[in-house]
């Protein structure tokens, strides 16, 4: 009886670990794309406003303010560098996910602890879309009999996921 109970706990632990890896992979993937596109958008805005300042067709104070704000965003937040960091971490999570069945629970847990120290700072509006992507990746959908808490994406979550190009493969229906 105790052996059966221990086996069930071990299976549940492995399921939680697999979800954590899938979620982290999906989240870092979304962050990599989101931050990369944010960096490109900021560069485009700087290029556009720089051309407008040269042409002096707009109010210089407004354009100067836009250039200052976007430059500050790029210098302080540095989305390009964070995007590359998220890409590297995403690849490491994918490697763990790919070799999940070949590893024991303890080594998976150690690798997760090591990777979690270097994770990208969380942007809350991207976490639920990443969660839905992880559930779809694991095929843990309501259609397959897996009951998960469900809600629709908010408009802001949907727009952020759309900007990142990572709309979840399925959405819960209410």
N, C-alpha and C positions, 0 to 999 in steps of 0.2 A: 504494500500500500504506500509506504513512504517513498519507495523507488519510483512508483508511477507519478506521485505528486512532484518529486524532484524533476522528473522528465518533463512534466507539464510546465514547471517553472522555467526550465532550461529552454523549452520551445518558445515560451512567451518572451523570455529575455532576448532570444535571437530575433524574434519578430520585431521587438522594440528597437534593437540595434539596427536591423535592416531598414526600418522606417527612418530612424535618425540619420543614417547614411544617405538614404534616398532624398530626404528632405534637405539635408545640408548640401548635397550635390545640386539639387534643383535651385536652392536659394543662391548659392554661389554662382551658378550659371546665369540666373536672372540678374544678379548684381553685376556680373561681368559685362553683360550686354547693356544693362541700364546705365551704368557709369561710363562705359565706352561711348554710348550714344549721347549722353549728357556732355561729355567732353567735346565730342564733334559738334554738337549743337552750340556750345559756348564758343568754340573756335569760329563757327560760321557766323554767329551773331557779331563777334569781334571784327571779322572780315567785312561783313555788311555795314556795320556802323562806321568802321574805319573808312570805307569807300564813301559813305555818306558825309562824313566830316570833311573829306577832301573835296567833295562836290559842293559842300556848304549849302545844300538845299533845305536842310532841316535846322531847327533851333539847336545851336551848339551846346547849350546847357543840358538839354535833354539827352542828346547823343553822348556828351561827355559823361553824364551820370550813368547811362547804360554801359558804356565802355568800362567805367570804374567798377561798377557792380559785377559785371561778368568777369573782369580780370581778377577781382578779389575772390570770386567763386573759384576760379581756376587755380589761383595761387594758394589759397587757404585750404580748400577741400581737395584739390588735386584729383579729380575724378579719373583722369587717364592712368595715373600710377595705381590708384585703388582698383581700377578695372583689371590691370595686368595681375595684380596680387590675387584678386578674386578668381581670375582664370587659372592661375597655378593651383590654388586651393581646390577649385572645382575639379581639375584633372586628378588630384590626389584622392578626392572623395570618389570619383568614378573608378579609380583603380581599386580602392577598397571594395566598392560595390561589385565590381567585376570579379574579384577574387574572394567574395564573401563566403561562399560554400567551402572554400579550401582552408579557411582560417578558423581557429577556435574563438570562443566568446571573449576570453581574456585578452588575446592579442588584438582583437577588433576594438575592444574598449580602450586599450592603451593607445592605439592609433587615433581613435576619436579624441581622446584627451589631448594628445599632441597637436592634432589639427585644430582643435577648438581654440587654442591659444592664439592662432594666427588668423582666425576668421575675420571676414569683412564686417564692419559696423553695420548693425541692422537698420534697415529702413522699413518701418512697420507696414507700409502699404504694399510691400512686396512679399511679406511673409505668408499671407494666406494664399495668394496665387501659387507660390512655391509649394505650399502644403498640398494643394489640389494636384499639382503636377506630380508630386511624390506619390500620392495615392494612386494616380493613374499609372505611373511608372511601375508600381508594384502590383497593379491590376486589382487594387482593393477598392473597387467601385461598388456602389449600392446594387448595380445590376448583377454583380458577382456574389451578392449576399453579404458583403462586408458593411456593417452598419457603422457609420462615422457621423460625428456631429456635422450638421450641414447648414449652410447659408449661402446666399448668392454673393458674388463679389460686389462690393460697393462700386460706385462710379469711379471714385478716385483709384481704387485698387485695379479696376478694369483698365483705366487709362494708363496707369503706371506699367501694368503688364503688357498692354498694347505697345507702349513706347519702347519697352524692352524687347518686344517681339516674342514674348513667351506667354501667350494666352494658354491657360491650362487646357488639356485635351478634353476635359469634360467639366461641366458645371453641375452642382447639385440643383435639383428642382424642388421648389417649395410649393 
